Amino acid sequence: MPGVPRVLPQPAVVKVARTLRAPVRPEGAH
């Protein structure tokens, strides 16, 4: 997919990691 960088910003990686590890909660959403 062109235009999509391989390395994502640290905050984005951490956010995705938390979403995958922990269940999605309204409190943790924002």
PyMOL Python script that loads the backbone (N, CA, C, O; Angstrom):
from pymol import cmd

cmd.read_pdbstr("""\
ATOM      1  N   MET A   1       0.851  -1.194   0.000  1.00  0.00           N
ATOM      2  CA  MET A   1       0.000   0.000   0.000  1.00  0.00           C
ATOM      3  C   MET A   1       0.890   1.249   0.000  1.00  0.00           C
ATOM      4  O   MET A   1       1.533   1.537   1.010  1.00  0.00           O
ATOM      5  N   PRO A   2       0.939   1.975  -1.082  1.00  0.00           N
ATOM      6  CA  PRO A   2       1.776   3.175  -1.178  1.00  0.00           C
ATOM      7  C   PRO A   2       1.271   4.288  -0.271  1.00  0.00           C
ATOM      8  O   PRO A   2       0.063   4.442  -0.089  1.00  0.00           O
ATOM      9  N   GLY A   3       2.178   5.054   0.292  1.00  0.00           N
ATOM     10  CA  GLY A   3       1.773   6.171   1.148  1.00  0.00           C
ATOM     11  C   GLY A   3       1.702   5.771   2.604  1.00  0.00           C
ATOM     12  O   GLY A   3       1.531   6.617   3.482  1.00  0.00           O
ATOM     13  N   VAL A   4       1.837   4.459   2.866  1.00  0.00           N
ATOM     14  CA  VAL A   4       1.782   4.006   4.256  1.00  0.00           C
ATOM     15  C   VAL A   4       3.186   3.664   4.737  1.00  0.00           C
ATOM     16  O   VAL A   4       3.793   2.706   4.257  1.00  0.00           O
ATOM     17  N   PRO A   5       3.702   4.441   5.680  1.00  0.00           N
ATOM     18  CA  PRO A   5       5.056   4.197   6.186  1.00  0.00           C
ATOM     19  C   PRO A   5       5.136   2.880   6.938  1.00  0.00           C
ATOM     20  O   PRO A   5       4.186   2.486   7.614  1.00  0.00           O
ATOM     21  N   ARG A   6       6.269   2.199   6.821  1.00  0.00           N
ATOM     22  CA  ARG A   6       6.428   0.920   7.516  1.00  0.00           C
ATOM     23  C   ARG A   6       6.474   1.128   9.023  1.00  0.00           C
ATOM     24  O   ARG A   6       5.859   0.392   9.794  1.00  0.00           O
ATOM     25  N   VAL A   7       7.221   2.154   9.418  1.00  0.00           N
ATOM     26  CA  VAL A   7       7.371   2.427  10.855  1.00  0.00           C
ATOM     27  C   VAL A   7       6.336   3.458  11.289  1.00  0.00           C
ATOM     28  O   VAL A   7       6.334   4.593  10.813  1.00  0.00           O
ATOM     29  N   LEU A   8       5.469   3.051  12.188  1.00  0.00           N
ATOM     30  CA  LEU A   8       4.451   3.971  12.688  1.00  0.00           C
ATOM     31  C   LEU A   8       5.000   4.743  13.881  1.00  0.00           C
ATOM     32  O   LEU A   8       5.926   4.278  14.545  1.00  0.00           O
ATOM     33  N   PRO A   9       4.437   5.922  14.161  1.00  0.00           N
ATOM     34  CA  PRO A   9       4.862   6.707  15.321  1.00  0.00           C
ATOM     35  C   PRO A   9       4.735   5.893  16.601  1.00  0.00           C
ATOM     36  O   PRO A   9       3.832   5.064  16.717  1.00  0.00           O
ATOM     37  N   GLN A  10       5.615   6.114  17.550  1.00  0.00           N
ATOM     38  CA  GLN A  10       5.589   5.374  18.810  1.00  0.00           C
ATOM     39  C   GLN A  10       4.212   5.401  19.470  1.00  0.00           C
ATOM     40  O   GLN A  10       3.704   4.346  19.848  1.00  0.00           O
ATOM     41  N   PRO A  11       3.586   6.586  19.622  1.00  0.00           N
ATOM     42  CA  PRO A  11       2.260   6.662  20.260  1.00  0.00           C
ATOM     43  C   PRO A  11       1.255   5.739  19.578  1.00  0.00           C
ATOM     44  O   PRO A  11       0.440   5.097  20.240  1.00  0.00           O
ATOM     45  N   ALA A  12       1.320   5.681  18.249  1.00  0.00           N
ATOM     46  CA  ALA A  12       0.382   4.837  17.505  1.00  0.00           C
ATOM     47  C   ALA A  12       0.632   3.368  17.816  1.00  0.00           C
ATOM     48  O   ALA A  12      -0.306   2.596  18.017  1.00  0.00           O
ATOM     49  N   VAL A  13       1.909   2.989  17.853  1.00  0.00           N
ATOM     50  CA  VAL A  13       2.258   1.592  18.130  1.00  0.00           C
ATOM     51  C   VAL A  13       1.792   1.200  19.523  1.00  0.00           C
ATOM     52  O   VAL A  13       1.236   0.119  19.721  1.00  0.00           O
ATOM     53  N   VAL A  14       2.021   2.080  20.482  1.00  0.00           N
ATOM     54  CA  VAL A  14       1.624   1.802  21.866  1.00  0.00           C
ATOM     55  C   VAL A  14       0.107   1.689  21.963  1.00  0.00           C
ATOM     56  O   VAL A  14      -0.415   0.813  22.653  1.00  0.00           O
ATOM     57  N   LYS A  15      -0.593   2.573  21.271  1.00  0.00           N
ATOM     58  CA  LYS A  15      -2.061   2.559  21.302  1.00  0.00           C
ATOM     59  C   LYS A  15      -2.593   1.250  20.745  1.00  0.00           C
ATOM     60  O   LYS A  15      -3.476   0.626  21.333  1.00  0.00           O
ATOM     61  N   VAL A  16      -2.046   0.838  19.602  1.00  0.00           N
ATOM     62  CA  VAL A  16      -2.484  -0.417  18.986  1.00  0.00           C
ATOM     63  C   VAL A  16      -2.137  -1.602  19.877  1.00  0.00           C
ATOM     64  O   VAL A  16      -2.927  -2.533  20.034  1.00  0.00           O
ATOM     65  N   ALA A  17      -0.939  -1.550  20.457  1.00  0.00           N
ATOM     66  CA  ALA A  17      -0.497  -2.647  21.323  1.00  0.00           C
ATOM     67  C   ALA A  17      -1.440  -2.791  22.513  1.00  0.00           C
ATOM     68  O   ALA A  17      -1.829  -3.899  22.880  1.00  0.00           O
ATOM     69  N   ARG A  18      -1.799  -1.666  23.104  1.00  0.00           N
ATOM     70  CA  ARG A  18      -2.709  -1.707  24.259  1.00  0.00           C
ATOM     71  C   ARG A  18      -4.078  -2.229  23.840  1.00  0.00           C
ATOM     72  O   ARG A  18      -4.718  -2.992  24.564  1.00  0.00           O
ATOM     73  N   THR A  19      -4.516  -1.801  22.650  1.00  0.00           N
ATOM     74  CA  THR A  19      -5.835  -2.238  22.173  1.00  0.00           C
ATOM     75  C   THR A  19      -5.857  -3.743  21.952  1.00  0.00           C
ATOM     76  O   THR A  19      -6.852  -4.410  22.236  1.00  0.00           O
ATOM     77  N   LEU A  20      -4.747  -4.271  21.442  1.00  0.00           N
ATOM     78  CA  LEU A  20      -4.684  -5.710  21.168  1.00  0.00           C
ATOM     79  C   LEU A  20      -4.536  -6.503  22.461  1.00  0.00           C
ATOM     80  O   LEU A  20      -5.122  -7.576  22.609  1.00  0.00           O
ATOM     81  N   ARG A  21      -3.752  -5.975  23.392  1.00  0.00           N
ATOM     82  CA  ARG A  21      -3.497  -6.707  24.637  1.00  0.00           C
ATOM     83  C   ARG A  21      -4.702  -6.624  25.567  1.00  0.00           C
ATOM     84  O   ARG A  21      -5.156  -7.639  26.096  1.00  0.00           O
ATOM     85  N   ALA A  22      -5.212  -5.424  25.764  1.00  0.00           N
ATOM     86  CA  ALA A  22      -6.333  -5.244  26.689  1.00  0.00           C
ATOM     87  C   ALA A  22      -7.637  -5.118  25.907  1.00  0.00           C
ATOM     88  O   ALA A  22      -7.641  -4.613  24.784  1.00  0.00           O
ATOM     89  N   PRO A  23      -8.734  -5.569  26.488  1.00  0.00           N
ATOM     90  CA  PRO A  23     -10.046  -5.454  25.840  1.00  0.00           C
ATOM     91  C   PRO A  23     -10.428  -3.990  25.654  1.00  0.00           C
ATOM     92  O   PRO A  23     -10.013  -3.128  26.429  1.00  0.00           O
ATOM     93  N   VAL A  24     -11.209  -3.719  24.636  1.00  0.00           N
ATOM     94  CA  VAL A  24     -11.604  -2.337  24.359  1.00  0.00           C
ATOM     95  C   VAL A  24     -12.603  -1.868  25.409  1.00  0.00           C
ATOM     96  O   VAL A  24     -13.669  -2.459  25.581  1.00  0.00           O
ATOM     97  N   ARG A  25     -12.241  -0.796  26.108  1.00  0.00           N
ATOM     98  CA  ARG A  25     -13.128  -0.256  27.149  1.00  0.00           C
ATOM     99  C   ARG A  25     -13.435   1.210  26.868  1.00  0.00           C
ATOM    100  O   ARG A  25     -12.593   1.930  26.329  1.00  0.00           O
ATOM    101  N   PRO A  26     -14.647   1.659  27.233  1.00  0.00           N
ATOM    102  CA  PRO A  26     -15.033   3.069  27.040  1.00  0.00           C
ATOM    103  C   PRO A  26     -14.051   3.998  27.749  1.00  0.00           C
ATOM    104  O   PRO A  26     -13.749   5.084  27.254  1.00  0.00           O
ATOM    105  N   GLU A  27     -13.553   3.566  28.914  1.00  0.00           N
ATOM    106  CA  GLU A  27     -12.640   4.398  29.699  1.00  0.00           C
ATOM    107  C   GLU A  27     -11.295   4.516  28.998  1.00  0.00           C
ATOM    108  O   GLU A  27     -10.699   5.593  28.967  1.00  0.00           O
ATOM    109  N   GLY A  28     -10.818   3.418  28.440  1.00  0.00           N
ATOM    110  CA  GLY A  28      -9.509   3.412  27.801  1.00  0.00           C
ATOM    111  C   GLY A  28      -9.568   3.922  26.368  1.00  0.00           C
ATOM    112  O   GLY A  28      -8.531   4.158  25.747  1.00  0.00           O
ATOM    113  N   ALA A  29     -10.778   4.092  25.840  1.00  0.00           N
ATOM    114  CA  ALA A  29     -10.910   4.531  24.455  1.00  0.00           C
ATOM    115  C   ALA A  29     -10.311   5.925  24.285  1.00  0.00           C
ATOM    116  O   ALA A  29      -9.583   6.185  23.327  1.00  0.00           O
ATOM    117  N   HIS A  30     -10.621   6.811  25.215  1.00  0.00           N
ATOM    118  CA  HIS A  30     -10.095   8.180  25.131  1.00  0.00           C
ATOM    119  C   HIS A  30      -9.328   8.497  26.393  1.00  0.00           C
ATOM    120  O   HIS A  30      -8.800   9.599  26.534  1.00  0.00           O
TER     121      HIS A  30
END
""", "prot")
cmd.dss("prot")
cmd.show_as("cartoon", "prot")
cmd.util.cbc("prot")
cmd.orient("prot")
